[in-house]
């Protein structure tokens, strides 16, 4: 708690050795606080942290064998790259030979070997984060924590470093816990994904499982490139109806309203569908998305189109729902009902 505010509420999860856990959620949901509790920088008000069968809740940071990389690289600017990497290691009783061996191994893996003698203050943002990662890994930690390490970098460099980090994980088979608010980053990196919101875990699982079978509307919207395209439905006698047509069955007995959602790739252009008009096009180079105002529903739907089609703003089109991929949520509690 911070004052009267509960930052994390009943957080419970397990990490297997070798997992690449990604904790994702919007800014302020408690991701970084959770990471700092694991590292020992913040004490929790309750609960426990079990590592290899033993509690480390009261263990000093230096004795947890956990390394952490922050948003800012926090290097010693007056030192060389090599000196920064071995700074903590050389005071831990490791020989000079072993320090050098480990440092150059990670510099090679992170493509910064040629920078070994360069002062940290002369490095670019990406180079600094590579040094920061090498400095954390060289200690051979049991758990490697990363708090949005690439958030300040440009898109291309961010993508490059993500790939290198994933490759490092595959080579080293260490346990990684990575925090991000970027859903694309979360989907790309995680072997297991934890979605956090307002201090509570919303869902844990394999990324594609969460994307296709979200527990609630928040998870569905957080993991999508766009917000779900939604229409109204209702539950009656364990059946879900839309415009009096039965579209799905549910175990929920209570009669209530529901929300039916479609991702942008689960609505298609089809002449047997609903009439609409293209009002906006998001052309991302490798992907194209159409914002279509559908007259029947008096609202916009976002639809993924073909890359090289020639549809234009103002053009009349027809859209069709792919019902087999629909997502269904209770309107009141927004939980999944199928």
C-alpha beads as a LAMMPS data file, in Angstrom:
LAMMPS data file: protein, C-alpha beads

338 atoms
337 bonds

1 atom types
1 bond types

-500.0 500.0 xlo xhi
-500.0 500.0 ylo yhi
-500.0 500.0 zlo zhi

Masses

1 110.0

Atoms # bond

1 1 1 0.000 0.000 0.000
2 1 1 0.966 3.630 -0.600
3 1 1 -0.957 5.575 2.044
4 1 1 -4.561 4.433 1.658
5 1 1 -4.087 3.118 -1.874
6 1 1 -3.761 -0.634 -2.431
7 1 1 -1.239 -0.932 -5.259
8 1 1 -1.209 -4.742 -5.492
9 1 1 -4.104 -6.895 -4.352
10 1 1 -3.841 -10.659 -3.743
11 1 1 -1.147 -11.291 -6.352
12 1 1 -0.338 -14.998 -6.656
13 1 1 1.517 -16.731 -9.486
14 1 1 4.234 -19.321 -10.110
15 1 1 7.323 -19.043 -12.284
16 1 1 8.960 -22.167 -13.697
17 1 1 12.737 -22.281 -14.198
18 1 1 13.521 -21.053 -17.704
19 1 1 10.235 -19.170 -18.172
20 1 1 10.100 -15.838 -19.967
21 1 1 7.341 -14.226 -17.901
22 1 1 5.936 -10.949 -19.181
23 1 1 3.847 -8.819 -16.825
24 1 1 1.781 -6.448 -18.936
25 1 1 -0.821 -3.810 -18.251
26 1 1 -1.511 -0.084 -18.483
27 1 1 0.615 2.550 -16.759
28 1 1 0.017 2.679 -13.014
29 1 1 -1.377 -0.861 -12.675
30 1 1 1.432 -2.021 -10.320
31 1 1 3.818 -3.772 -12.747
32 1 1 7.033 -2.042 -11.680
33 1 1 6.094 -2.242 -7.994
34 1 1 5.677 -6.005 -8.328
35 1 1 9.084 -6.313 -9.973
36 1 1 10.742 -4.264 -7.205
37 1 1 9.137 -6.455 -4.545
38 1 1 10.616 -9.552 -6.220
39 1 1 14.022 -7.837 -6.362
40 1 1 13.765 -6.726 -2.717
41 1 1 13.825 -2.971 -3.306
42 1 1 10.309 -2.652 -1.814
43 1 1 8.812 -4.636 1.054
44 1 1 5.264 -5.940 0.627
45 1 1 2.680 -5.529 3.399
46 1 1 1.913 -9.224 3.344
47 1 1 2.374 -12.479 1.510
48 1 1 5.643 -14.186 0.672
49 1 1 8.159 -14.745 -2.119
50 1 1 9.293 -18.345 -2.447
51 1 1 12.438 -19.070 -4.469
52 1 1 13.611 -22.668 -4.883
53 1 1 11.381 -23.734 -1.981
54 1 1 12.555 -21.117 0.538
55 1 1 11.187 -17.712 1.512
56 1 1 13.296 -14.718 0.428
57 1 1 10.921 -12.044 1.695
58 1 1 13.379 -10.952 4.385
59 1 1 16.520 -11.733 2.376
60 1 1 18.797 -8.811 1.499
61 1 1 18.817 -7.664 -2.121
62 1 1 22.473 -8.649 -2.513
63 1 1 21.776 -12.207 -1.327
64 1 1 18.804 -12.979 -3.614
65 1 1 20.914 -13.650 -6.737
66 1 1 18.465 -11.603 -8.798
67 1 1 19.584 -9.011 -11.361
68 1 1 17.477 -6.126 -12.631
69 1 1 17.569 -3.819 -15.647
70 1 1 15.675 -0.532 -15.413
71 1 1 14.205 1.877 -17.978
72 1 1 17.329 4.008 -17.634
73 1 1 20.647 2.224 -18.147
74 1 1 22.229 4.042 -15.142
75 1 1 25.837 3.475 -16.212
76 1 1 28.947 5.129 -14.830
77 1 1 29.650 7.621 -17.618
78 1 1 33.346 8.055 -16.777
79 1 1 33.988 4.290 -16.983
80 1 1 34.484 2.161 -20.063
81 1 1 31.937 -0.370 -21.258
82 1 1 34.055 -3.215 -19.886
83 1 1 34.461 -1.519 -16.487
84 1 1 30.716 -0.949 -16.234
85 1 1 29.931 -4.579 -17.019
86 1 1 32.278 -6.053 -14.405
87 1 1 31.731 -3.355 -11.761
88 1 1 29.540 -5.459 -9.461
89 1 1 31.180 -8.746 -10.371
90 1 1 34.728 -7.810 -9.368
91 1 1 33.609 -7.132 -5.769
92 1 1 31.940 -10.531 -5.431
93 1 1 35.108 -12.602 -5.223
94 1 1 35.218 -13.594 -8.906
95 1 1 38.737 -13.763 -10.347
96 1 1 39.977 -11.218 -12.903
97 1 1 40.241 -13.972 -15.498
98 1 1 36.641 -15.094 -14.909
99 1 1 35.393 -11.470 -14.936
100 1 1 37.037 -10.878 -18.294
101 1 1 35.831 -14.172 -19.721
102 1 1 32.207 -13.551 -18.730
103 1 1 32.242 -9.888 -19.790
104 1 1 33.612 -10.571 -23.267
105 1 1 31.235 -13.479 -23.728
106 1 1 28.202 -11.245 -23.110
107 1 1 29.653 -8.346 -25.080
108 1 1 29.980 -10.716 -28.035
109 1 1 26.421 -12.000 -27.596
110 1 1 25.072 -8.436 -27.400
111 1 1 27.223 -7.123 -30.269
112 1 1 29.146 -4.583 -28.180
113 1 1 32.590 -6.230 -28.143
114 1 1 34.113 -3.423 -30.221
115 1 1 32.917 -0.920 -27.602
116 1 1 34.776 -2.529 -24.687
117 1 1 37.173 0.393 -24.154
118 1 1 34.735 3.162 -25.066
119 1 1 33.454 5.452 -22.317
120 1 1 29.797 4.982 -21.425
121 1 1 28.937 8.662 -21.921
122 1 1 29.703 8.351 -25.651
123 1 1 27.220 5.506 -26.260
124 1 1 23.838 5.679 -27.966
125 1 1 20.654 4.730 -26.079
126 1 1 20.587 1.255 -27.584
127 1 1 24.251 0.639 -26.810
128 1 1 23.728 1.737 -23.203
129 1 1 20.886 -0.727 -22.747
130 1 1 22.998 -3.531 -24.209
131 1 1 25.698 -2.698 -21.657
132 1 1 23.085 -2.611 -18.885
133 1 1 21.801 -6.055 -19.890
134 1 1 25.336 -7.466 -20.058
135 1 1 26.099 -6.021 -16.608
136 1 1 23.043 -7.778 -15.160
137 1 1 23.642 -11.127 -16.884
138 1 1 27.359 -11.326 -16.124
139 1 1 26.504 -11.967 -12.467
140 1 1 24.836 -15.248 -13.504
141 1 1 21.569 -14.537 -11.646
142 1 1 18.863 -17.110 -10.979
143 1 1 16.234 -14.594 -12.076
144 1 1 16.647 -11.711 -14.512
145 1 1 14.188 -8.803 -14.055
146 1 1 13.605 -6.164 -16.742
147 1 1 11.485 -3.055 -16.154
148 1 1 10.465 -1.659 -19.583
149 1 1 14.126 -1.528 -20.698
150 1 1 13.386 -0.493 -24.297
151 1 1 10.567 2.019 -23.757
152 1 1 12.705 5.078 -24.568
153 1 1 14.132 3.648 -27.802
154 1 1 12.909 4.149 -31.358
155 1 1 10.730 1.486 -32.950
156 1 1 13.373 -0.156 -35.141
157 1 1 15.975 -0.364 -32.368
158 1 1 13.350 -1.623 -29.934
159 1 1 12.459 -4.435 -32.344
160 1 1 16.133 -5.341 -32.829
161 1 1 16.830 -5.517 -29.095
162 1 1 13.694 -7.545 -28.412
163 1 1 14.938 -10.134 -30.893
164 1 1 18.373 -10.248 -29.282
165 1 1 16.854 -10.584 -25.816
166 1 1 14.632 -13.459 -26.924
167 1 1 17.611 -15.182 -28.506
168 1 1 19.632 -14.713 -25.302
169 1 1 16.831 -16.332 -23.320
170 1 1 16.740 -19.315 -25.666
171 1 1 20.522 -19.738 -25.447
172 1 1 20.886 -19.287 -21.684
173 1 1 17.595 -20.858 -20.541
174 1 1 17.504 -18.465 -17.587
175 1 1 14.330 -17.216 -15.903
176 1 1 13.248 -13.796 -17.167
177 1 1 10.531 -11.545 -15.714
178 1 1 9.826 -8.627 -18.028
179 1 1 7.492 -5.674 -17.461
180 1 1 5.855 -3.733 -20.287
181 1 1 2.718 -1.754 -21.176
182 1 1 3.222 -2.616 -24.854
183 1 1 0.866 -5.446 -25.870
184 1 1 2.849 -6.228 -29.022
185 1 1 6.038 -6.593 -26.989
186 1 1 4.224 -8.805 -24.486
187 1 1 2.896 -11.127 -27.195
188 1 1 6.280 -11.399 -28.923
189 1 1 8.424 -12.178 -25.877
190 1 1 6.394 -14.149 -23.365
191 1 1 6.329 -17.883 -22.818
192 1 1 3.791 -17.035 -20.105
193 1 1 1.875 -13.772 -19.974
194 1 1 0.377 -12.087 -16.890
195 1 1 -2.125 -9.289 -17.491
196 1 1 -2.381 -6.837 -14.600
197 1 1 -4.913 -4.050 -14.082
198 1 1 -5.525 -1.851 -11.047
199 1 1 -3.279 -4.052 -8.932
200 1 1 -5.067 -7.308 -9.750
201 1 1 -4.165 -10.191 -12.037
202 1 1 -6.728 -10.421 -14.832
203 1 1 -5.384 -13.537 -16.553
204 1 1 -2.302 -15.761 -16.797
205 1 1 -1.418 -18.014 -19.710
206 1 1 0.216 -18.511 -23.087
207 1 1 -0.055 -15.294 -25.173
208 1 1 -2.150 -16.760 -28.009
209 1 1 -4.468 -18.390 -25.482
210 1 1 -5.129 -15.033 -23.816
211 1 1 -5.614 -13.357 -27.182
212 1 1 -8.164 -15.884 -28.410
213 1 1 -9.804 -16.743 -25.066
214 1 1 -9.610 -13.658 -22.838
215 1 1 -11.125 -13.873 -19.350
216 1 1 -12.803 -10.498 -19.671
217 1 1 -13.321 -7.491 -21.890
218 1 1 -10.297 -5.671 -20.422
219 1 1 -7.899 -8.458 -21.468
220 1 1 -9.514 -8.693 -24.902
221 1 1 -9.089 -4.962 -25.525
222 1 1 -5.615 -4.715 -23.993
223 1 1 -4.171 -7.429 -26.252
224 1 1 -5.728 -6.125 -29.451
225 1 1 -4.185 -3.761 -31.979
226 1 1 -7.577 -2.015 -31.913
227 1 1 -10.437 -2.069 -29.428
228 1 1 -12.874 -4.898 -30.110
229 1 1 -15.652 -4.224 -32.571
230 1 1 -18.708 -4.738 -30.368
231 1 1 -22.428 -5.262 -30.809
232 1 1 -25.222 -5.903 -28.296
233 1 1 -26.671 -9.309 -27.517
234 1 1 -28.760 -10.929 -24.812
235 1 1 -28.778 -14.201 -22.878
236 1 1 -31.991 -16.177 -22.627
237 1 1 -32.397 -19.823 -21.596
238 1 1 -28.633 -20.486 -21.911
239 1 1 -28.603 -19.127 -25.436
240 1 1 -27.005 -15.955 -26.759
241 1 1 -29.163 -14.029 -29.163
242 1 1 -28.443 -11.157 -31.489
243 1 1 -31.420 -9.563 -33.244
244 1 1 -33.473 -12.613 -32.155
245 1 1 -31.062 -14.986 -33.890
246 1 1 -29.325 -17.639 -31.745
247 1 1 -25.579 -17.141 -32.299
248 1 1 -24.076 -19.227 -29.469
249 1 1 -24.802 -21.308 -26.368
250 1 1 -23.632 -20.490 -22.851
251 1 1 -23.682 -22.146 -19.436
252 1 1 -24.890 -18.890 -17.892
253 1 1 -28.512 -19.256 -16.788
254 1 1 -29.234 -15.683 -15.706
255 1 1 -31.031 -13.614 -18.300
256 1 1 -29.001 -10.518 -19.045
257 1 1 -27.517 -8.335 -21.736
258 1 1 -24.155 -9.208 -23.223
259 1 1 -21.440 -7.760 -25.404
260 1 1 -20.389 -9.590 -28.561
261 1 1 -16.916 -8.693 -29.818
262 1 1 -15.006 -9.226 -33.056
263 1 1 -11.357 -8.522 -33.727
264 1 1 -10.478 -6.564 -36.847
265 1 1 -9.449 -9.743 -38.711
266 1 1 -12.715 -11.498 -37.798
267 1 1 -14.907 -9.226 -39.906
268 1 1 -14.575 -9.636 -43.668
269 1 1 -15.677 -7.842 -46.811
270 1 1 -18.532 -9.842 -48.316
271 1 1 -21.362 -8.796 -50.620
272 1 1 -23.837 -10.774 -48.508
273 1 1 -23.024 -8.600 -45.503
274 1 1 -24.009 -5.211 -44.028
275 1 1 -23.764 -2.012 -46.017
276 1 1 -21.235 0.549 -44.822
277 1 1 -18.937 3.326 -45.934
278 1 1 -15.156 3.615 -45.504
279 1 1 -14.472 6.755 -43.465
280 1 1 -10.780 6.253 -42.570
281 1 1 -7.854 4.081 -43.683
282 1 1 -4.851 3.187 -41.532
283 1 1 -2.135 2.253 -44.016
284 1 1 0.790 0.874 -42.008
285 1 1 2.862 -0.172 -45.009
286 1 1 2.706 -3.887 -44.307
287 1 1 -0.899 -3.833 -43.073
288 1 1 -4.069 -1.965 -43.999
289 1 1 -7.052 -1.308 -41.735
290 1 1 -10.382 0.216 -42.757
291 1 1 -12.703 2.150 -40.455
292 1 1 -16.157 1.446 -41.851
293 1 1 -19.323 3.200 -40.727
294 1 1 -22.079 0.562 -40.828
295 1 1 -25.515 2.101 -41.313
296 1 1 -27.428 -0.732 -39.648
297 1 1 -25.561 -0.275 -36.353
298 1 1 -24.872 3.469 -36.687
299 1 1 -21.252 2.975 -35.613
300 1 1 -17.773 2.294 -36.941
301 1 1 -16.101 -1.086 -37.253
302 1 1 -12.379 -1.597 -37.892
303 1 1 -11.604 -4.275 -40.492
304 1 1 -8.245 -5.648 -41.633
305 1 1 -8.007 -5.480 -45.420
306 1 1 -5.754 -6.870 -48.096
307 1 1 -2.449 -5.071 -48.430
308 1 1 -2.685 -4.226 -52.110
309 1 1 -6.411 -3.662 -52.562
310 1 1 -7.592 -0.290 -53.857
311 1 1 -10.493 0.580 -51.588
312 1 1 -10.880 4.315 -51.001
313 1 1 -12.347 6.625 -48.365
314 1 1 -16.024 7.223 -49.181
315 1 1 -16.423 3.866 -50.922
316 1 1 -19.494 1.773 -50.111
317 1 1 -18.641 -1.752 -48.922
318 1 1 -20.336 -4.737 -47.307
319 1 1 -19.117 -6.361 -44.071
320 1 1 -19.820 -9.800 -42.647
321 1 1 -19.201 -11.095 -39.110
322 1 1 -17.305 -14.365 -38.776
323 1 1 -19.401 -15.704 -35.922
324 1 1 -17.143 -18.690 -35.229
325 1 1 -14.479 -16.274 -33.886
326 1 1 -16.788 -14.033 -31.834
327 1 1 -16.051 -13.254 -28.165
328 1 1 -18.896 -12.978 -25.638
329 1 1 -18.936 -10.977 -22.389
330 1 1 -21.496 -10.285 -19.686
331 1 1 -22.495 -6.634 -19.966
332 1 1 -22.506 -6.030 -16.187
333 1 1 -19.269 -7.637 -14.970
334 1 1 -17.624 -7.835 -18.431
335 1 1 -16.450 -11.393 -17.798
336 1 1 -16.302 -13.966 -20.582
337 1 1 -19.472 -16.091 -20.739
338 1 1 -18.296 -18.844 -23.093

Bonds

1 1 1 2
2 1 2 3
3 1 3 4
4 1 4 5
5 1 5 6
6 1 6 7
7 1 7 8
8 1 8 9
9 1 9 10
10 1 10 11
11 1 11 12
12 1 12 13
13 1 13 14
14 1 14 15
15 1 15 16
16 1 16 17
17 1 17 18
18 1 18 19
19 1 19 20
20 1 20 21
21 1 21 22
22 1 22 23
23 1 23 24
24 1 24 25
25 1 25 26
26 1 26 27
27 1 27 28
28 1 28 29
29 1 29 30
30 1 30 31
31 1 31 32
32 1 32 33
33 1 33 34
34 1 34 35
35 1 35 36
36 1 36 37
37 1 37 38
38 1 38 39
39 1 39 40
40 1 40 41
41 1 41 42
42 1 42 43
43 1 43 44
44 1 44 45
45 1 45 46
46 1 46 47
47 1 47 48
48 1 48 49
49 1 49 50
50 1 50 51
51 1 51 52
52 1 52 53
53 1 53 54
54 1 54 55
55 1 55 56
56 1 56 57
57 1 57 58
58 1 58 59
59 1 59 60
60 1 60 61
61 1 61 62
62 1 62 63
63 1 63 64
64 1 64 65
65 1 65 66
66 1 66 67
67 1 67 68
68 1 68 69
69 1 69 70
70 1 70 71
71 1 71 72
72 1 72 73
73 1 73 74
74 1 74 75
75 1 75 76
76 1 76 77
77 1 77 78
78 1 78 79
79 1 79 80
80 1 80 81
81 1 81 82
82 1 82 83
83 1 83 84
84 1 84 85
85 1 85 86
86 1 86 87
87 1 87 88
88 1 88 89
89 1 89 90
90 1 90 91
91 1 91 92
92 1 92 93
93 1 93 94
94 1 94 95
95 1 95 96
96 1 96 97
97 1 97 98
98 1 98 99
99 1 99 100
100 1 100 101
101 1 101 102
102 1 102 103
103 1 103 104
104 1 104 105
105 1 105 106
106 1 106 107
107 1 107 108
108 1 108 109
109 1 109 110
110 1 110 111
111 1 111 112
112 1 112 113
113 1 113 114
114 1 114 115
115 1 115 116
116 1 116 117
117 1 117 118
118 1 118 119
119 1 119 120
120 1 120 121
121 1 121 122
122 1 122 123
123 1 123 124
124 1 124 125
125 1 125 126
126 1 126 127
127 1 127 128
128 1 128 129
129 1 129 130
130 1 130 131
131 1 131 132
132 1 132 133
133 1 133 134
134 1 134 135
135 1 135 136
136 1 136 137
137 1 137 138
138 1 138 139
139 1 139 140
140 1 140 141
141 1 141 142
142 1 142 143
143 1 143 144
144 1 144 145
145 1 145 146
146 1 146 147
147 1 147 148
148 1 148 149
149 1 149 150
150 1 150 151
151 1 151 152
152 1 152 153
153 1 153 154
154 1 154 155
155 1 155 156
156 1 156 157
157 1 157 158
158 1 158 159
159 1 159 160
160 1 160 161
161 1 161 162
162 1 162 163
163 1 163 164
164 1 164 165
165 1 165 166
166 1 166 167
167 1 167 168
168 1 168 169
169 1 169 170
170 1 170 171
171 1 171 172
172 1 172 173
173 1 173 174
174 1 174 175
175 1 175 176
176 1 176 177
177 1 177 178
178 1 178 179
179 1 179 180
180 1 180 181
181 1 181 182
182 1 182 183
183 1 183 184
184 1 184 185
185 1 185 186
186 1 186 187
187 1 187 188
188 1 188 189
189 1 189 190
190 1 190 191
191 1 191 192
192 1 192 193
193 1 193 194
194 1 194 195
195 1 195 196
196 1 196 197
197 1 197 198
198 1 198 199
199 1 199 200
200 1 200 201
201 1 201 202
202 1 202 203
203 1 203 204
204 1 204 205
205 1 205 206
206 1 206 207
207 1 207 208
208 1 208 209
209 1 209 210
210 1 210 211
211 1 211 212
212 1 212 213
213 1 213 214
214 1 214 215
215 1 215 216
216 1 216 217
217 1 217 218
218 1 218 219
219 1 219 220
220 1 220 221
221 1 221 222
222 1 222 223
223 1 223 224
224 1 224 225
225 1 225 226
226 1 226 227
227 1 227 228
228 1 228 229
229 1 229 230
230 1 230 231
231 1 231 232
232 1 232 233
233 1 233 234
234 1 234 235
235 1 235 236
236 1 236 237
237 1 237 238
238 1 238 239
239 1 239 240
240 1 240 241
241 1 241 242
242 1 242 243
243 1 243 244
244 1 244 245
245 1 245 246
246 1 246 247
247 1 247 248
248 1 248 249
249 1 249 250
250 1 250 251
251 1 251 252
252 1 252 253
253 1 253 254
254 1 254 255
255 1 255 256
256 1 256 257
257 1 257 258
258 1 258 259
259 1 259 260
260 1 260 261
261 1 261 262
262 1 262 263
263 1 263 264
264 1 264 265
265 1 265 266
266 1 266 267
267 1 267 268
268 1 268 269
269 1 269 270
270 1 270 271
271 1 271 272
272 1 272 273
273 1 273 274
274 1 274 275
275 1 275 276
276 1 276 277
277 1 277 278
278 1 278 279
279 1 279 280
280 1 280 281
281 1 281 282
282 1 282 283
283 1 283 284
284 1 284 285
285 1 285 286
286 1 286 287
287 1 287 288
288 1 288 289
289 1 289 290
290 1 290 291
291 1 291 292
292 1 292 293
293 1 293 294
294 1 294 295
295 1 295 296
296 1 296 297
297 1 297 298
298 1 298 299
299 1 299 300
300 1 300 301
301 1 301 302
302 1 302 303
303 1 303 304
304 1 304 305
305 1 305 306
306 1 306 307
307 1 307 308
308 1 308 309
309 1 309 310
310 1 310 311
311 1 311 312
312 1 312 313
313 1 313 314
314 1 314 315
315 1 315 316
316 1 316 317
317 1 317 318
318 1 318 319
319 1 319 320
320 1 320 321
321 1 321 322
322 1 322 323
323 1 323 324
324 1 324 325
325 1 325 326
326 1 326 327
327 1 327 328
328 1 328 329
329 1 329 330
330 1 330 331
331 1 331 332
332 1 332 333
333 1 333 334
334 1 334 335
335 1 335 336
336 1 336 337
337 1 337 338
